[in-house]
Amino acid sequence: MENLSGRIVGIGSDQRSRSSTQGEIRYHLVPLEQGAATRVELSIGYSLKGMLAQIARDGLVRDLAARLTADFERNLDRHLSGVPADGAADTSQNLNAVSLLIDLLRKRAQRTIQRMLGR
């Protein structure tokens, strides 16, 4: 069986924050159930530059990577299923580092408050 793998490289920037990111996704398709299904294994690497990189901490960077990975997974699943992508998942949109950072900080604050309240 031939090697069903590849690599996707991307670069994005946000002019307002002067932040940029470079990323690489390596994927490997693994046939399951005698070819009736397929598992997609991903390996993701990235680098951040600019304001986002300067204020990012390990947990924040992990949260950002998890969000971008989840978005990629949803888009890939939609594409492979033949479901049209919605406008929010449009890959032609620019990376907006400020809105990503605000959203991540908001979610982290919500989790912290929930932990403090014992929920």
N, C-alpha and C positions, 0 to 999 in steps of 0.2 A: 504494500500500500504506500502511496506517495505521501510525503510530509505535507500535511495541511496546516501550514503556519504562515505567519507574515508579520509585518511591522507597520505601524502607522506613526508618523512623526508630525507634530503640530507646534505652531508658535502662535502666541496671542499677546496682545498688549492693550493697555488702557491708557489713553492719552491724559485723562484727568489726573490720575494718580502717578503717572509715569512708571507704572509697574508692567512687567512682562513675565511671561512664563514660556517655558519650552517643555514639551512632553514627548514621551515615546511609549507607545503601547505595543507590546508583543503579544500575539495571540497564537493559540494552538487549538485546532479543532480535533476533538476526540470522538470517534464514532462509538455509539452505544447501541445495545440491543440489535446487533447484527446490521447496523446502518440505519435502523428505523428512527434513531434520534441522535443528536449531537450535543456534546458538552463543549463550551467555549472556555478555555483557560486563559486568563489574562495576567500579564505582568506589566506594571505601570511604573515608569520613572519620570521625574519632573525636576525642574529647577525654577526658582522664583527670583526675580530681580526688582529693585525699586522699593517703593514704600511698603508694599505688601510683604516683601521679604524682610524688611527691617523691623517691622512690628510683629511679624508672625512668630509664634512660639510652637514648640513641638505639637501640642494638642490641637492648636488652631490649624496648623498645616495638615495634620492628620484628618481633621474635620473637613478641610477644603478638599483634600484628595478623595475622601470618602464621598463627598457630594459630587465631585466631577466624575468619579467612577460610577456612581449610581445613575447619573444623567447619561453617561455613555452606555451603561447596561440597558437602561430603558429605551434609548434610541436604537441600539442594536437589536433588541428584542422586537421592537415595533417594525423595524426594517425587515428582519428575517421572517416575521409573521405576515408581512404584506399590509400592515396597518399604516395609513398615511400619518406622517409626523404632524404634531400640532405646532402652532407658531412659537410656543415657548421652547420647543426643542429644536428649533431651526438652527442648523449648524453654521449658517452664514452670519449669525449674530456675533458681535464683538464681545470679547471677555470684558466684563465690567468689574474690576477688582474691588472698587468701593462698595458696590451693592452686594457682592459676594461676602466681603468682610463684615458688613453690617448685618447681613442675614446670619452668618455664622456666630457673631457675637451675641445676637438676639437669642438664638437657639441655645447657646451655652449658658446665658443668663437664666433662661427659662429652666434648664436642667438643674442649675445650681439652686434656684429658688425651690424647685420641687423637692430636691434632696433635703434642703433645710427644713421644709415643712413636713418631711417624712412621707411624701407620696411616692 
